[in-house]
């Protein structure tokens, strides 16, 4: 068998059972081996790392490990492809067309050649044993796009607003850019430097808001008793670590989903326990929280809301800072449906701004789409049940004439504003919408976050209602209170009935079901969804509850807390404390918030098993 000196040295450093002289060792394979050693033979882990380090130290001292001038030359076949591209662009420039049309044709042509240039360069560089290409292949450092920027061509670059600059870059950095190409790339370079200075503060502020909104999502009991869960696609890797809410084939309710189970679950709709469906009133239960960073269910007292907020804000910070590495070069497959920076998009979802950028148009009432026509100012007007809905020009209309639409459903593309969904469809639907929207805008910007972290955040942030009359204990009409606190002692109102989902259409939920919360208006589509989940009956009431769901700015959340010491951890302290004084509010260590414990200096960090009702009450 043919092999290399490097492979021999690496194989010698590995335990005998992992040795394979013909194996191409990249970072993915090395991660698999090291993880397997750590799980099955932890006593060998440190010694293996030491031996690998010594092998690497010896290899990098070899002459071929150093760079040569040949590594900086653009390969011949790649030069030929770029030359053909230049000729096509030159022919477009000679056409008798308006400048805007020429620019669009040039950009389309460059995009057509992008993958060809990148693939040709990678293949040819590997054939020549190019050191940079070998680094990319091993995944030790850099990507194909980085190699292309250096030896091929950056092609399309973006300005400070992430819009394409109408000057294609058709030379690599090793060859040198023309003055016009250098000028085109300068926009993205300056943006990257500005992001480094400003993004940390913005991401930190957003992280502070997330913590204020979700810090009370604390594990307070073992099992809330939820048997419904929420339905997800079974093969999604995000399900690993979550608990099955219902039996699926050989896998029983209560089993924790492992990577090996995904193959069987793939293609199936599976009910799992989730922070969105947890029935605990004061916080969250262990089983709905799922296996987390400790590789087991969280302990009673773990503040999973704070952990989730920290994780998401850190990823946002890294995503914003990452712009300095791209220097404005458009990444492969970087088409974004929403051209909005990740920090700004995330803040839109959290802060409920009056001007929500790229907001999807939602139906304001039930009915059929009667007409779609152009709007005089641009965009479109969609008429549903006699009411006109404006769709802005940058969004696409998704509704079709004659289609049956329910209140709160999307009529266009764009980011769904959770505050609108709260008003139109209730807290449960808004929490789910928040998770989907946040996940979408982050992944469009190559920021990967865990779905369960987003669900934990949504449980804390989308959690307020406005009291409508004096029938709600300890609240006045017009007060904004936490939904989880309000339903802590909630009992179905007189006149409710247990009905089948179909019979309950037009009524309001009187007890939570799956992710649907108390007060959710039951529509035909919700009834159908509940039936598909195996729900036989629901508690329903003909009258709306004495409160209506509402989503407000997270900055104002703690100023409305019933515990005056919790207000110390928020914003607008003067206003919050003065109001607390006027109302004679008290403080208690029974709160799931850490703030009273920290202020008292007593029981801070201890188990929450003593919280009154934490392990006995159900919603």
BATI-740568 format. One record per residue (C-alpha): x, y, z. Coordinates in pm, whole numbers, plus 32768, in hexadecimal, padded with zeros to 4 digits. Layout:
# BATI-740568
XYZ ...
END
This chain:
# BATI-740568
800080008000 807E815B7FA6 808F825480C0 814F8388812F 823D83DD8248 813A84C382DE 803383B082EB 812C82C3838C 817B83C2849D 800A840C84DD 7FB5829884EC 80CE825C85E6 803B836D86C4 7EE382C686C5 7E808192878F 7EA8805386C0 7D32801E8685 7D16816A85C8 7E42813D84E2 7E0B81328369 7F3481808283 7E4B81D58160 7D6282BC8220 7D54842B81BE 7D4B84D9830E 7C89861F8314 7BFD86DF843A 7AA98630842B 7B4684D68442 7C3385498553 7B0B85D58619 7A59848485FD 7B8B83C68677 7BD184B0879B 7A6384AF8805 7A5F833587FA 7B9B832488CE 7B0C841B89C9 79C7835589E8 7A5281F189EE 7BBD820E8A5E 7BE4835A8B1B 7D2B82E48BB9 7DCD82EA8A5C 7D50844689FC 7E6485278A83 7F79843D8A0C 7EE7842F88AC 7ED585AB889A 803E85C6890E 80B784CC8805 7FF2857D86F2 808686CB875B 81E6863D8749 81A085A985EF 811886F78575 824387B08606 832C86CC8542 826586E683FD 8250886183EE 83CA887483FC 83EA87B682B3 84448887817C 8302882F80C0 823188B181DE 82A98A11818D 82108AF28085 82B48B237F34 82818C297E25 81D88B1C7D53 80C08B0A7E58 806A8C757E07 80418C457C8E 7EE78C2F7BF4 7ECC8AD97B46 7EB78AD779CA 7D568A4C79A2 7CD08B4A7A9D 7D748C6779DB 7CC88BEC789F 7B6F8BE87943 7BA58D4879CB 7C168DBE7875 7AD48D3F77D7 7A118DF678E7 7ACA8F3B78A1 7A7A8F1B772E 79088EEC7774 7904901C7859 79BA90E77751 78B69089764D 779D90F2773A 784792437770 783D927E75F5 76C4924C75E2 75E0937575A9 751A934976ED 74C69426781A 75D4941C792D 74ED93707A29 749C92597936 760D922B78E1 766592177A52 755991107A8F 75D290407967 773A905179E6 76D38FDE7B41 76088EBD7AB1 772D8E5379D8 78228E5E7AF9 77388D8A7BCF 771E8C897AB7 789A8C627AB7 78CA8C657C33 78AF8AEF7C77 79738A957B3C 7A988B727BA0 7A978AF47D07 7A8189827CAC 7B84899A7B96 7C798A4A7C7C 7C4D894E7D96 7C76881E7CB4 7DA688A97C00 7E4D89237D3F 7E2887CB7DDF 7EC187287CAE 7FED88107CD9 800187C47E52 7FC489327E9D 7FFF896B8012 7ED38A538037 7DEC895A7F86 7E6688408065 7E1689158196 7CB4894A8115 7C8B87D680C8 7CF787758227 7C10887F82BA 7D3488F1838D 7D088A59831C 7C468B1C8219 7B328AC78121 7B178AA17FA8 7AA38C097F95 7BDF8C7E804C 7CB98BC07F54 7BF08C5A7E3A 7C248DBA7EC2 7D9B8D827ECF 7DE28CC77D8B 7CA48CEA7CBC 7BBB8E167CD1 7ACF8EA07DD8 79CF8ED97CC3 78B28F9A7D70 78F4907A7E9C 77F491257F7A 77DE92897FFC 779792F98161 762492A78135 7669914780AF 760B91AE7F4D 76DF913C7E23 77DC923E7DA8 77B9925C7C2A 792E92207BF5 799190AF7BE6 7ADF904B7C7C 7B858F667B7C 7CE28F467C12 7D638E957D47 7E1D8F3D7E63 7F608E847E0C 7F518F0E7CA9 7EE790697D17 7DA991367CE7 7D6E92517BF5 7D2B93AB7C8F 7BB493897C44 7BA8922D7CE3 7C6392A67E18 7B6C93C87E37 7A4392D87E17 7AC591FB7F32 7B0A93248015 799893468075 798991ED8111 7ADF921681B6 7A7393598261 792A92B882CC 79E991978368 7AC59284842F 7997934B84A3 78E5920B850D 7A0C91AB85E7 79EE92F786A1 787492FD86C1 77ED919A86B3 7865912F880A 77A3924188B9 7669920587EA 7674908E881F 76B390C28992 758591A789AF 74AC90AB88F7 752E8F9A89DE 74CB90728B07 7369908E8A7C 73538F168A46 73BF8EDB8BAF 72C28FD28C37 71AE8F228B76 720E8DB78BBA 72CB8DAB8D05 71988D258DBC 718D8BF08CDE 72258B148DEB 720A899C8E1F 712389748F4A 70A3880D8F37 70E586BA8E9B 6FAD86848DCA 6E8B876A8D76 6DBF86438CF8 6D9A86BD8B8E 6D2F859F8AAB 6CF88664896A 6E3E87138919 6E6D87C087CC 6E84871B8677 6FCF873285B9 707986838497 7116854F8535 726085508476 72C486AF84E1 7415869B859A 739187A98684 72B5869C8721 73E085E787B9 73CB860A8933 725686558935 7158856689CD 704684B08910 6EEB8520897C 6E3C83FB88D1 6E9A829E885B 6F3C82818704 6F63811A868A 705580648772 70AB81A5882C 6FD181F08958 6F58833089F6 706183C08ADE 718C83418A17 729A844189CC 72DF84598857 743F83E787FC 74FA841586B1 74BF82A48660 734582D78674 734083E9856A 735582F48447 7214824684B5 7162838D8509 71C3843483C0 7092848782EF 6FA2845D8414 6EE6856584D8 6F5285348641 6EC685CA8784 6FDC863C886D 6FE686ED89BF 704688588994 7069899F8A58 6F4A8A1C897D 6E5A89168A05 6ED188F48B6F 6DAA890A8C5F 6E7689858D89 6DFA8AD98DF9 6F218B668EB8 70388B028DCC 708089C78D06 70A688548D53 71D687788D1A 713186998C19 70B987B78B3C 720D88628B54 72B9872E8AC5 742586C38AD3 750587F58ACB 7671885D8AF3 76AF876E8C17 765286488B34 752F85F58C1B 73E8868F8C89 741F87D98D40 741687E48EBB 72FC887E8F82 736289EB8FA3 742089FF8E57 73DA8B4F8DB4 73B38AD38C4F 73268C238BE0 74698CD78C38 753A8BC88B91 746B8BDE8A52 74858D5B8A4D 75FF8D4D8A7A 76258C4C8964 75528D0B8867 75F28E5F88AF 774C8DC3888D 76F38D328739 76658E8286CB 77A78F2D8735 787A8E318675 779D8E548542 77BD8FCE8542 79368FC28575 79578EC2845D 791B8FD18359 7A8290488385 7B028EFB82FF 7A388F0681BC 7AAA9067815C 795E909480AC 79898F677FC6 783D8EC07F7A 78438D5D8000 77D78C327F33 76618BFB7F56 763C8D3E801C 74F08DAA7F86 74198E35809E 72A38E5C808C 72B98F72818F 73E090628158 73F290C482C7 751E90AD83B0 74F28F9484B0 750A907785E1 740491658556 731C904984EF 733B8FA58646 72FB90EE86F9 71C391238623 71388FDA86A3 718D9022880F 714491958834 6FF691BA877E 705292F986C0 6F4593D9862D 6FF093BA84DA 7030924784AB 710E92278377 70B191238270 6F8090BB833A 6EA78FB58290 6D3F90238255 6C4D8F5A832C 6AD88F2D82F4 6A0C8FF683EC 68D28F2083D0 68598DCE8357 67DA8DAF81F4 68388D73808C 692E8E367FB8 68468EFD7ED7 69408FC27E07 6AB090187DDA 6B02915C7D28 6C2992497D01 6C3B93647DFC 6C5E94C87D71 6D94950A7E47 6E3493BF7DE5 6E0792687E79 6CB991B37E83 6B6891BA7F2D 6ACF906F7F9B 695C90767FEF 68E58F7780F0 67758F6F8153 674990D780DE 687B91608196 69AC91DE80DA 6B0C91758147 6C3D922D80BE 6D7191658056 6EA8923D8031 6F6C92377EE7 709991757F71 6FB9904D7FD4 6F108F427F00 6D9D8EF67F16 6D668D8D7F80 6BEC8D867F9A 6B1C8D1A7E70 69C78D937E03 68B88CAD7E8B 69958C1D7F9E 68FB8BF580F8 69C68CC281F3 69B38CCA836C 69FB8DF28448 6B728E1A8481 6BE48D4E8355 6CEF8DD6826C 6C848E80812B 6DE88ED380BD 6F548E7F80EC 701D8F3381F9 70608F0D836E 6F2E8EB9843E 6F058FB78556 6EBD8EEB8693 6E0990148730 6D0990028616 6CE38E8A863F 6CAA8EB887B7 6B8D8FA78770 6AF18ED6865D 6B318D6C86C3 6B998D628830 6CD18D288900 6D118BBE889D 6D0F8C028728 6DE48D3A875C 6EEC8C76881A 6F048B7D86FE 6F0F8C9685FE 70258D4586C3 70F98C0886B9 70C38BD78543 71098D4384EA 723F8D6285C5 72C78C178548 72918C8583E1 733C8DD883F3 74668D4784B0 749A8C2283C4 74818D088296 75AF8DB7832C 76648C6B836D 762A8C8684E6 75C68B33856E 750F8B2286B8 745C8A08876A 72E489FD873A 72AD89A588A9 736C8AE08912 72848BAF8836 71568AFB88CA 71D18B488A2A 71FC8CB789CF 70A48CC3892C 70048C348A68 70918D548B33 70688E748A3E 6F0C8E2989B3 6E5E8E168B03 6D7C8F418B4A 6C088F8C8B48 6B3990C58B89 6A2890A18C8F 68D0910F8C10 67F7910D8D4A 680290E88EC4 67C88F708EC7 693E8F288EBC 69CE8F089020 6ADF8FFD908B 6ABD90CE8F4C 6A0392018ED9 696192388D84 6A7092AD8C96 6B8D92048D55 6C8C913F8C8B 6CE88FFE8D41 6DAD8EC48CF4 6CDD8DB38C54 6D8D8C9E8D17 6D458D4E8E62 6BDB8D988E09 6B848C2F8DB6 6C378BA78EE8 6AEA8B888F9D 6A0F8B8D8E66 68DB8AB48E68 67F18A868D3F 66DD8B898D4C 65738B348D86 64CD8AD68C40 65F48A278B9F 65C288D78AF4 669787B28A86 666987A9890D 670986FF87E6 67FB87E7872E 67088806860A 65E3886186ED 66BD895F87A5 66FE8A34866E 66A28B9D86BD 66DD8B6D8833 680D8BB9890C 68F38AC089B7 68B48AAB8B2C 69DB89C38B6F 6B2689B18AB0 6B5688A589A7 6CAB88658907 6D4189C088C6 6BE98A6988BE 6BAB8B3C89F4 6A728BA08AB6 69A28C9889EF 6A158C218898 68F48C45879E 68B38AED8707 68AC8B01858C 685F89EB8491 69D389BC8446 6A2D89AB85B9 691588AE85EE 699887DC84CE 6AF987EB8559 6A83877D86B1 69C2865A861A 6AF985EB855C 6BB485E986A9 6AB484FB873C 69FC85F98816 689E8578885F 681586A18921 687587FA899B 67F288DF8AAC 674A89FD89F3 667D8B308A4C 659F8C03896D 66188D458A0F 67778DD289F4 683A8DCF8B3E 68558F0A8C15 69AA8F5A8B81 6A418F868A29 6BA28F2289C3 6C9790388981 6E0B90558930 6ECD918089B0 703491F689AC 711691148A77 71BC92488B11 707792948BC7 7038912E8C3B 70C6913E8D9C 702992918DE3 6EDC91D88DF8 6F4C90BC8EDB 6E74906E900D 6FB4904090D5 704F9197910F 71B1910B9131 719B906B8FD8 717691CD8F50 72DB92148FC3 735C91388EA8 72AF91F78D92 72A8934C8CEF 71E694888D52 723394518EC2 71A0959B8F43 705395618E9A 704493F48F00 709D942A906D 6FB295559096 6E8F948C900F 6EED936790F0 6EE39455921B 6D8E94DF91B8 6D009380919E 6DA9930092DA 6E5291DD9227 6F1D90E292EF 703B8FF4929D 70688E8292DB 71748D7892BA 706A8C959222 70A08D4190D2 71488C7D8FB5 72128DBA8F75 73708DC49009 73578F3A9056 72A48F2991A9 73928E199221 74BA8EEA91B1 742F9021925B 73E68F6793A0 75368EB7938F 74838D7C93FE 74558C30934A 74EF8CC0920C 754E8B9F912A 749E8A9A91FF 739B899E9187 72418A209131 719988EA91BD 710089BC92CF 703F8AA691EC 6ED58A9D9255 6E0A89D5915D 6F338996907C 6F0F881E9082 6D9A87FB90BA 6CDD88FA8FEC 6C7E88D18E80 6BF589C38D82 
END
